[in-house]
Amino acid sequence: MEKQIKEIELLAPAKNLNTGIAAINAGADAVYIGAPKFGARAAASNSLEEIEKLIDYAHQFRVKVYITLNTILFDNELKEANDLIWSLYNLKVDGIIIQDMGILEMDLPPVTLIASTQTDNYSLERIKFLEDIGFKRIILARELSLEQIKEIRDNTNLELESFVHGALCVSFSGRCYLSSYLSGRSANRGECIQACRLPYTLVDGENNVIAKNKPLLCLKDFNLSNNLEELIDAGITSFKIEGRLKDEDYVSNVVAYYNKKLNSIKKIKRTSTGIVSLGFEPDLEKTFHRTYTIYFLKGRQKDILSSSPKSIGKLLGRVKDVLNDYFILENDVEINNGDGLCYFDKFGNLIGSNVNVVLGNKIFLNDMSGIIKGLDIYRNTDTKFLKSIKAERKIPLSFSFKENSKGFSLVVKDDDGNQGIGEIKINKQEAEKKEKAIENVINQLGKLGETIYTIKEINIKWKKPYFIPISQINEMRREAIDNLSFERKKNYKIEEFKIKDNNIQFITKKLSYEWNVSNKLAEKFYKKHGVVDIEPAFEIKKRDKVMTTKHCLKNYFGFCPKDHKIIKEPLYLINEKGQKFLLKFNCISCQMEVIVVEK
């Protein structure tokens, strides 16, 4: 039986307006961007004016714009958040990503709400509840395996959005309080200090050092680019790239790479329109990454920790010779002035330096200390590649130029069924130079300048070539294009959706602080759904458990009970300030908890 064609969305991050446009030009079907407040990346907030400009640009290509409003809210912020949602609705956003269930108790416009991955979308039971109360789309937890995704798909009708690329939070999303504990800056409030990227020392119950000053909670970056077909078969319809703090070059490169990958897959249809042209060859090794992992997509992977929180880049080769002020690589590779090179020193630390000058095969660095024969050299800044990153997106049009009784008409059609018409009234005068007359019409119709359009074909239908002033051809073209643009904008449909009030019972009667209830409306929501005992959020009252993660250090160091090796527990993590954290292992759920010991 022939497989049904599936609609697939490539969803890209937008730090700001320019990054959002770069993502669209590189092939994104949708972008997600932070509002002025209440987004899970406080450093990536945007004004309503900038968001409106992005929406206007995106909708031309049928690209959707989702807004991140996915922090938890305090009581004094509820009205402001509600007003902001109405403002975003009036801007014609395509959806709003939320974490705080108190939002469902607000007076909301009919805007699509998307359940953030921070709403703990890991268990089927929890996900079915979100579907039952009215959500149409959820963002799945990154820790899910293919089999778990298939189970969710088989038991729900939700749109399933899945991260496929970018930085990984070591904790289950929404359940990390390490930043809040250490600094008062909460990840659930968009202010994470990324304490997981810092070095820690791991000791056993007798204070024996197992690992010293290593990034033991710092994961490699996510990369499922080789698993897209499997994810489609498992039921994913939206592929999400992480990175709302990343710049235009990063976003353009990664989006372009995934766009090409998706375009090579048969039996899918993309949700946006337009033809992407690239001035470069996308390469995931040439952009920021801490090396890559598929995480738990195909079960537990042992080697998911990154050697460094910094970008490692692409391996260039091994050092062949070292002289006082330069070195030579074993293999011939192009290196340019200003490139950033790096290597791991004898302690395992990533050391970097910029290229000062290259003379033949001699590479001169700003800092040569640490360069020794046999050392692996990586490039984490490729200046030539960065300069080449350019993407353009155009809507292909078919032009039909016809003669009529009063003069000439031009009908312009796109591939989405829209059309625009331009006309000129003129006393027809047969052209003396027939070929030149045809050439003039074609040339002038093709002058689309800075518009988002490109020509797919031009058909000219007249009894004989006529002389037509260039100014009138141009005016007819502009009129047709303007009318087409008006039709495209008018015909873009935003789905209005409203979650209906209900009292469907929640999956438990008691909520711990890990459900992040931080305001009266969230409390009202859960009580309406049958919860009788609610602990306030960590941000209101601190607790000792600051992280729950599927990453397991016992497993990483080979001491999983399945390995039948013995380690002297308990295990502790100690940070550079001497703060100590107990590691508690829940082997039934295959999870690790990080608990404060010394305050």
N, C-alpha and C positions, 0 to 999 in steps of 0.2 A: 504493500500500500504506500502511495506517495505521501511523504511527510508534508504537513501543513507549513506554509511559509509563516515565520514568526517575525513580529515587529521587535526590533532591538534598538536600545538607546545607549549611546556612549555619553556618559555624564562626566563633565570636567569641572575642576575647581576654578574659582575666579577670586583672586585677591582683591581686585578692583576692576574698574571699567576696562582698562586697556588689556588686562590679563584675560578678562572674559571675551573680549573681541578676538584676542589671539587664539583662544581655545576654539571659538566658533570657526575662525578662518582655517584652523588646522583639522577640522572635521567633527567637532563635538555635536551631538544631537540635543544636548541639554547642558546647562551650566548651573552651578549652585554658588551663591554669593551671600555674604553677611550683610545684614541690615545695620542701621546706625547703632543699635544696641541688641543685646540678648543673643548673640551668636557665640558658638562654642570656640571661636578664635577671636578674642577681643581685639587683637592686633590687626584684624582684617575686617574692620567695619567700613560701611559705605553709606554715603548720604542717599536720600530718596531721589535726588536729582540724578546722581550717577546711576542708580538702579534703573530709573526710567529710561535713560539713554541706552543702557545695555538691553533692556527689554525691547525697545524700538529696533535696535540693530538685530537682535536675535530672532525676533518674530518674522523678519523678512525672509529668513531661511527655514522657517517653521521649527526653529530651535526653542526649546522651553527654558524658562528661567525659574529656578527654585530658590527660595530664601531660607537661610538657616536662622531659625529662632529657637535654638535648641539648648539654651541654658535652663537651669531651674530658676524660678522666680521667687522673690520675697513679696510679702503682702503689700509693701509700699510701691511695688513695681507693676502690680496687676493692671491698673487702669492704663498706665503708659503702654504696656505690652498690648492690651486690647486695642487701644487707639492706633498703634503701629500696624497691627494686623489689618485694620480697616484701610489705612493709608496704602498698604501694600496691595490690597485687593483692588483699590481704585487705580493703581498703576498697571493692573492686569498681569500680575504674577501668575505663574502656572501652578504653583504649589508652595506650601510653607512646611519646613521640616521642624518638628517639635519634639521635645523631651518631656516637658512638664504637663502632666495630665490635668492640671488646674485650668489650662487653656480651654479644655473641652467644656468647662462650666461658664465660659464667658459668652457674651452676646456677640457671636461671630458672623461675619459675612459668609456667603456660600463659596468659600475658597477651599481647594483641596488641601488636606492635611496629610503629612507623611510622617510615620513614626520613625524617629531617629534611631540609629543603632544604640544610642544611649538609653533606650527604653528596654534594654535587656532582651533583645530579640534572638535568644539562643535556644530556648526550649519550645517545642511544638505547642505545649499547653499555654504558654504565655502568648505566643503568636496567634493562636486560635481565639484567645480572648480579644486581642486587638482587632481581629477581623470581625468578631461578633458584635463589638460595640460600634463598628462602622468604618474603620480605616480601610482604604483601598490599596495602599502601598506601605510596605515596611522596608527598612534598611537592615539587612541581616547582620548578625554578629560575625566578625571576621574569623572567629574560631571554628566555625562550622565546617564539617567535612562534606564531600559530594553526596555521600549517602544520607546525611542529615538534611541537606538541602532538598534532595529528592523526596524524602519523607514529608517535609513541609509542603512541597509542591503537590504531592499526592493527596494531602489532607486539607488544603486551603485553596481559595480562589484569588488570593491577594496578588498584586503585582510585587515581584520580588526584586529588590535592588541589592546588589552585592559589590563590595569593594573588590577591586582586582589589582590595584597598583598603589604604591606609595608607602609612607611610613606606617609602622604598626604600633599601636598602643599595647604595651605588655599586659596591662590589666584588661579584664572585661570592661568594655566601654560603659561609662556611667558608674562604675564601681571602683574607681581609683580615688583615694583621698590622701595620697602621699604628698602631693603638692600642697594641698590645703593644710595638712598637719605641719609640714616643715616651714611654710611661708605665710599661711593664711590666704594664699591665692589658689582658688579652687578650679580644678579642671571642669567641674560641672557648672562653673560660672564663666568659662572661656579664658581662664587666666593661668593655665598649667605652666609650671616652671620646668617641666621635663626632667624631674628628678630621676627618672628611670634611665636617663642617658649618662648619669654620673658614675664614677668608679665606686665599687664596694669591695670589701673584704669578706670572704666567706669562711667562717670558723665552725668547728664541731663542738660538741658538748664539753670537751676537755680543752677547748681553746686552741686546738691545733688548726693552723691555717691551711685551708684547702685551695683558696685562690686569693691573691692579694692585689688590691687596687685595680680591679678589672670591671668593665661595664657589664655586670652580671644580669642586669635587667634590660639591657639595650638590645632590641631585636633587629635582625636584618630587615630590609624593606620588602614589601609584598610585591610579587610579580606573577600574575596568572596569565600572562600573554600567550603561553603555550597551552592553556587549558580552556580557551573560550568556547570551543565547540562542546566540550563536556559540560560546561556550565549552562550553555543554551539547552542541551538535552536534559539537564537537571531541572530546568524551569526558570532560570534567571532571564529577566527581560531588560534590566538596566545595569550596565557595567560602570562602576564608579571609580574614578581616579581620586586619590587623596592628595591634598596639597594646597589649602587655601592661604598658606603663607609663602608659596613658591612664586617665582618670578615668571615673566612671559616666556623666556627661553625654555625653561623647564616644562611649562605647560604645553607650549607649541610642540616640542619634541615628543613628549609622552603621548599627547593626544594624536599626533600624526602617526605615531607608531601603531597605536591601537586601532586607529581608523583604517589603516592599510590592512591590518590583520582581519578586522571584521569584514572589510570589503572582499576579502578572498574566500569568505565562507558562503557557500551556497545555501539556498532555502531560508534566507533571512531577508528582511526588508528594514531599512533604516527609517527612523521616525522623522528625520529632517530632510531637507532638500538642498541642492547645490552641488557644484563640482569643485573639489579641492585641488589646487595646484601647489606643489612644493618646490622650493629652491634648494632643498637639501635631502639627504637620505636619513630618516630617523634612526637613532641608535640609543637604546636605553643604557648602554654602558658609558655613554658620553655625557650623561646628565647626573645630577646629584643622586647618589644611592650608597647604601651601606652594605653592598652586595645583596643578593636576592634570595628569597625563600618562597615556597608555596604554602608555608605555615602548616595548618592542619587539614588542608584540602583533601589529602589522601591518607589521613591518619597522622599520628604523632611523628614528627620529624625531630631527630636528635639535635641536629646542627642548625638551630634557628637563631642563635646569638650572633650579633655582629662583633667583629674584632675592635671596632671603633665607632663612636657616635658620629664621627665625621664622614664626609663623602670619600670613598676609597677610589672610585673612578675605574678606568680601564687599564688592565695590565699591558704594559708596553714591551717588557722584556727584562733580561738580566744584565747587570753591569759586567762588562768584559774587562775593562781597564780603568784605573783611577790615577790621575796625576794631581798635581797640587791644586789646580784651579779648574779642572774639567774632568769629565768621565766619558766613556764610550760604551754603548750598548752592544750586546752580542749580535742582535739582529738590526737590520736597516729599517728604521721607522721615521716618518716625518714628524719633526718637533719644531715648534715655532717660538719666537721670542714672546715672552709673557705667559706661556703655558704654565699651568700649575702641576708640578710633579710631587709625588709622595712615596713613602716607603715605611715599612715597619722596622723599628730599631730592635736591638737585642732584648729589650724589655717588653716588646709587643706593642709599643706605642706608635701611633701613626704620626710621622713627621713630614712636613711639607715645605716646599720652597718654590719660588717662581724661577723660570728660565730667564737668565739675563741675556744670553746671546747663544746662537748656534752657528758654528763654523764647520761645514762639512758634517762629519760624524762626531765632532767634539761638542759636548753639551756643557755650558757654563751656567751654574746656578748662583743665585744670590747668596746661598748658604750651602757649602759643600760638606759641612761637618756631618759625619754619620754615613757618608757614601763609601761603601767598600765593595770590593770585587765579589761577584756572585749574588749581590742584592737584587731583589725583584723591585722594579720601578713601575709605578702606576701614574696615570695622568688623570687628575680630577678637574682640571680646567683646560679645555681644548679651544684656544682662541679662534682658530680658523673655523672650527665647526660652529661656534657660537655666532660668528659673523655671517655664516651661511644660512642661518635659520630664518626662513621667510615662507609664509604661507598665504595663499589667496583663495578666496571662495567666491564663486560666481553662479548666478542662476542662468542656465541656458535658455535662449529664446528662439522661437521660429518666427521669421518675418514674412508676411505675405503682402506684397505691394501690387495694388490693382488699379486699373483704369476704370472710371465710372463716367456717367453722363456729364457731371459737373467738374470733373478734374481727376483726382487720384485719392486713394485711401490706403492706409497702412494698418494691417491687423497684426498685433504682436501677441503671441501666446507663449505661456510657460508650460512646464511639464505637470503642473498641479491643476490644470484646467482653468486658469485665469487668462483673461485677455484684455488688451487695451487697444483703442482705435484712435488713429489720427487722420485728419483729412485736409486737403488743400483744394480750393476752387481756383481754376486757372483756365485761361483760353489756351487750348492745346496748340503747340507749334512743333511740327515735325523737326527732329534734330538733323542738322547737316552732317554731323559726325556721329553716326549711330552707335559705334562701339564706345566712343567717349561718353555718350549719354548714359549708356548702361553702366559704365564704369563709375560715373559720378553718383548715380543712385546707390550703387552697392557701397561705395566708399563712404558716403555721407550717412547711410543707415548704420554702418558699422562703427561710427564714432560714438561709442557709449561712455567714453571718458572715465570718470571716477564713480560711475554707478556700480551696482552689485551685479550687473548683467553682462552676459557674453552671448555672441551669436552662434546658434547651432546651424541654422540654415536661412537662406534668403531666396524667396520665390518671387519673380517679377512676371506679372501678367498684363501685358498691354498689346494693342494691335500692332503698334510699331513704336520705335524709340522716339521719345519727345524731349525737347529741351525744357528742363525745369530748373529754375534758379536754385542755387545751392542753399540760399537762406530759407527757401520754402520747404525744401526737403528736410532741413534741420528742424524747422518748426514742426513739421508733421511728425518727425521721429520723437521729438520731445513731448509732444501731446500724447502720442501713443504710449510712451514709456511712463509718463505721469499717470495716465489712466490705468495702466497695468498695475503700477505700484499702489494706487488707491484700491484697486480690486483685491490685490494680495493682502493688504492690511485689513480691509473690510471682511474678507473671507476667512481670516485666521480665527479659529474658534477656541475659546478658553472654556474648559469644562467646569461648570459650576457644580459644587458638591457640598452638601451639608450633612454632618454626622447627626443623626436623630437621637434625641434624648432617650435613654433606656436605663434599666437597672439590672442588666445581666450580671450574674455573680462572678466576682473575681476568683482567682485560683487559690487564694488563701484568705483566712480571716484575720491574720496578723501580719503586719508589715514591719520589717526591720528598717533601720536607717538607710540601708542600701537601696531602698526604693525611692529615696531622694524626695520625700515630701517636705516642702519648705514653705508652703503657704496654705491659707485657709481654703482656697478653691480646690487645690489638689486633695486636701483632706476631705472636703465635701464630696469630691468625685469618688474616692475609694469607699467612703462610708455608704454612698448611694449604691455601690456595687457589692455591698455585703461585708466590708472589712470593719472589724470592731476595735482593733488595737493597732495604733499607728505610732511608731517612733519618729521623732523629727529627724530631718536630714543631718548629716555630719556637719554641714556648714552652720547649723544652728547649735548643735551640741557635739563636740568632738568625742570620738571613740578610739579604741586601741587598734582595731583591725583597719588597716589603711589600704589594702590591696587584695584583690582576688584575681588570680591569673591561671591560665591553662599551661603557661610556661612552668616547667618543673626543674629546679636545679639538681635535685637528686637524680632525675633521669639524665640530665645533661652530663653530669660527672660519672654516670655509670652505676649509681647506687639505687636504682629503681628496684623494688622488691622482686620484680620479674627477672632482674639480672642476678639475683641470689648473692649479691655482695653486701657486706655489712659496713655501715658507717655509724659513728657514735653520735647519736642524736641527744638533744635537739641541735639544730643548725641555726646559725645567726648570720645576719648581714650587718656590717658595720660601715657607716659612711665616713667620709673624710673628716667630719666634725666629731666623730666618735659616737654618734647616735646609733643605738643598737636595735635591731628588729629580729624578732623570732620568726622562723619559717615553720608554718604548720602545713602538713601534707594530708590532703583528703584523697587517699588512693582510690576510694570507691568512685568518686567523681573525676579522678585524675586531675586535681587542681591543687594549687599552692596558695596559701594565704600569708600575707606579710603583716606582722603584728608588732606594735610599739612595745619595747621593753623598758628602755630608759628615756625618760622625758627630759 
